[in-house]
């Protein structure tokens, strides 16, 4: 999981594609410097963010922070304000640091038609808040009798409103996420929340640290790996892309490709640059990487600004 310096969120805005060239996995790949950076300070005492989201009016970004809230950035005042919170935060507004009690919002995604914001809270489960914000409600906290342990990424099918999300491990919580890698834990799950039935289905279990998730443009599959929802391969999953690092969140771009934010680089990467993101096309072919100064890591990428290719 990506962690930022205290009280600071770096919003990476790719204003222009200043292409250079680097070598990743032994092939030529276009590199985009993540520049310039726009820095916005969070209120004192909170850290973040894991994921960014923009509402149907293009307002935001919205970001989950360490005291269990989701904050909204007001560009006119250049300030962050509380948008959503959970019942535990309301009871204890001084929450911070006690994630298991106060919650920790990770993945965020809006359903454009309803304006609802879906929240993947690492400890409290899958949550939802309406377009006006306020107290978020827990939609689900378990599946098939197994409690969620580390809810992480989330995306919404914008046609049906169904929600796809990940539970990164049924063994380790977010607080001990490094143990997932150390012990090669494979108890993660990919899940679907059916908005009409208000029920959760386990699509796939036994996964090694599933993190971000994105619904494909044609809605036939979801990506971190590729899990087929429709067609002759429905119910099967397969390898999708060979990335030059460990993926965190995923955002689909306007061309049907995907931007992966890299939590850390692959130790075998030969690029002289510090890689923080990579864009692949709909077939999983790498087209572009994003570089940044050392010490900067991304948890999510704003894919509407930059497209693959």
Secondary structure, DSSP 8 states (H G I E B T S, - for coil): ----STTEEEEE---S--EEEEEETTEEEEEEE--SEEEEE--TT----S-EEE-TTS-EEEEE-TTS-EEEEETTTTEEEEEEE-HHHHH-TT--S-HHHH--EEEEEE-TTT--EEEEETTTEEEEE-TT-EE-EEEESEETTEE-S-EEEEEE-TTT--EEEEE--SS--GGGTHHHHHTT---EEEEEEETTTTEEEEEEEEES-----EE-TTSSEEETTEEE-SSTTTT-EE-----SEEEEEEEE-TTS-EEEEEEEE-TT---SS-EEEEEE-TTS-EEEEEE--TT---S---TTT----
